[in-house]
Amino acid sequence: MDTKAIGIVENYVREHLDKSDPDPELEVFIVWKCKILQNWKYLLSTTLPDGMYYELTYNGDKEEWYLDAYKKFENRCIK
């Protein structure tokens, strides 16, 4: 499952790169994952400095993957 999840995100990222830029070296890594019954949930990111992260859900009943792409805007400490 990990290999499939990483491949889905890598394909998505490469599809959305600026076509006029050279193809960058990038690595996709798993930040967090969880399996509940037949379902999987992943949070992934890449080594690109774009602030993006990806939520990937596998629905085991339907054997379907769902991808959400997010942009991190800020990380703030509040005391």
C-alpha positions in Angstrom: 0.0 0.0 0.0 2.8 2.4 0.8 4.4 2.0 -2.6 1.0 2.6 -4.3 0.3 5.7 -2.2 3.7 7.2 -2.9 3.3 6.5 -6.7 -0.1 8.2 -6.8 1.2 11.4 -5.2 4.4 11.4 -7.3 2.3 11.1 -10.5 0.0 13.9 -9.3 2.9 16.2 -8.5 4.7 15.6 -11.8 1.4 16.2 -13.7 1.1 19.6 -12.0 4.7 20.9 -12.4 5.3 23.9 -14.7 6.1 22.3 -18.1 8.6 25.1 -18.9 10.8 24.2 -15.9 13.3 21.4 -16.0 12.1 18.1 -14.4 13.2 18.4 -10.7 14.5 15.6 -8.5 11.9 15.0 -5.9 11.1 12.5 -3.2 7.7 11.7 -1.8 7.5 10.6 1.8 4.9 9.4 4.2 4.3 11.7 7.1 1.6 9.6 8.8 -0.6 6.6 8.0 -3.4 4.7 9.6 -5.4 1.6 8.7 -8.9 1.1 10.1 -10.6 -2.2 9.0 -10.1 -2.3 5.2 -9.5 1.5 4.8 -6.2 3.4 4.7 -5.5 7.1 5.4 -2.1 8.7 4.4 -0.6 12.1 4.8 2.3 12.6 2.4 4.6 15.4 1.3 7.5 15.9 -1.1 11.0 17.4 -0.9 9.9 20.2 -3.2 9.9 23.6 -1.4 6.3 24.3 -2.4 4.5 23.9 1.0 2.2 21.3 -0.4 1.0 18.2 1.4 -1.4 15.4 0.3 -4.1 13.4 2.0 -4.8 10.1 0.4 -7.6 7.8 1.4 -8.1 4.2 0.2 -11.7 2.9 0.4 -11.3 -0.9 0.8 -15.0 -1.5 0.1 -14.9 0.1 -3.3 -11.2 -0.4 -4.0 -10.9 3.4 -4.8 -8.3 6.0 -3.8 -9.2 9.7 -3.1 -6.6 12.4 -3.2 -6.8 15.8 -1.6 -3.9 18.4 -2.2 -3.3 21.1 0.3 -1.0 24.2 0.6 0.5 25.0 3.9 0.2 28.7 4.5 1.5 29.2 8.0 2.8 27.4 11.1 2.2 29.5 14.2 2.8 28.8 17.8 0.0 30.1 20.1 0.5 30.1 23.8 
